[in-house]
Amino acid sequence: MRKIIYALLVMLAGITLVSCQNDDTDFSDIIAQYQVEPASIELDFSALDEAPDVPVTDEDDPAYNDYVENTQWDKVININFGGETPVVTGTVPGVTVQADGDHITVVNMSGPVKFVVSGQTANGSLKFYGDKRFQILLNGAKITNPHGAAINNQGSKTLYIVMADGTKNQLKDGADYDMVDEEDQKAALFSEGQIVFSGKGRLDVFAEGRGAIRSDDYIRIRPGVNLYIESHALDGLRANDGITIDGGVINVLTDGEGAKGVRSGGVMTVDGGRLISISIGDTRESTTDEGLADTTACAALYCDTLVTVNAGTLKFKATGDGGKGLNAKHNVVITGGSFQAVATGTSKLKKAKGVKIDGDFSISGGYFYTYSRLSDPLEVSGTLQVASGYKTYDKGIRVITISY
């Protein structure tokens, strides 16, 4: 309906300018409501000044085991790619390492082990078995697997991904996956267990066949981390049981139909850092088993449960048909930080919206901005609560801004 109104306004303005140049009627304020340009959102790789990352030391704290510093890593195996065969040094009782070309399979029955990975391969991978938590220290590693995940953790315990300070690392999958019966490999970096990122290096993950980074448990990102995620197929960063962002610089770009830049199946909590996610894919059309048409829109951020933002900088942009900056299926709570969501796509199969929340939305601090070019900038199915004390609360047809 608003599209029709907009078209009529533009037509009326044109007629007025051509036919009634002496008429004093001014439609500029009305038309301006529909011509607002969105805030600029682009990937940002600049350094971020963050407070020191202090590990939790209370063993009763639920986050205690998320800190790699709280584990003794006296069992070390080095894996170096780049020669005719990978060079593996260090032996640990209870750990076997087998190589098929540059494809390495590790069975860890020994407990916490640190694997220091370096060098590069254009046709290799790392696969891990065993229900023991372990660390991968990426020390200038570049791993491409043309037919599957570059790193695949089949164990259900924590995988610590640590980027050695000052290093650049890269993981990449291929367009066609060679699947293994009864085994998942859903992304270029996949883990059945939790993934915790730390370290002051950089990791680039590129996905051609499936997602970029995915955990069937939860993902935690600590301060100092620098992640660039680019997916041309499925989701960029996805965790079934929740995502916690304590800090770091995270840039995500996805262009697959129906793909999500960041997707959290459990609670998502942001306490710092800078996350920018841009989704440029269109709505995906498919047919159900019953023969019914089904459509799935893209989103820069998609969450199945609670989203809580306490600090940090969040920027989301969707440019494809039906794309959403944020698509939340439950409640969203903002107490601080800076949140921006922009939707500039068309609304042919799905409505493109800056922020769509199926539950409640409450804000009591920080900065909130949402824009949609052709639809509502903010849709809240439940209760909208804006705490008192705000400095700005502007509600426009295309833009809503709230600041404290």
Protein Blocks (a to p, Z undefined) as FASTA:
>chain_A
ZZmmmmmmmmmmmmmmmmmmmbcbdfklmmmmmmcccddddddfbdcddddddddfbfkb
mklmmpmklpccfbccdddehifbdcdehidehiacddehjaccdddfebpcddddedjd
fbdcdddedjdddddddehiacddfkbcfbdcfbfbdcdddddehiacdddddfbdcdde
hiacfbfbdcfbdcddedjddcddddfklcfbdcfbbcdddehiacddddfkbcfbdcfk
bccdfbdjdddddfbehiafbdcfbdcddfedjdddddfbdcdddddfkopacdddddfb
dcfbdcddfbdjdddddfbehiafbdcfbdcddfedjdddddfbdcfkbccdfbdcfbdc
ddfedjdddddfkbcfbdcfbdcdddehiabdcddfkbccddZZ
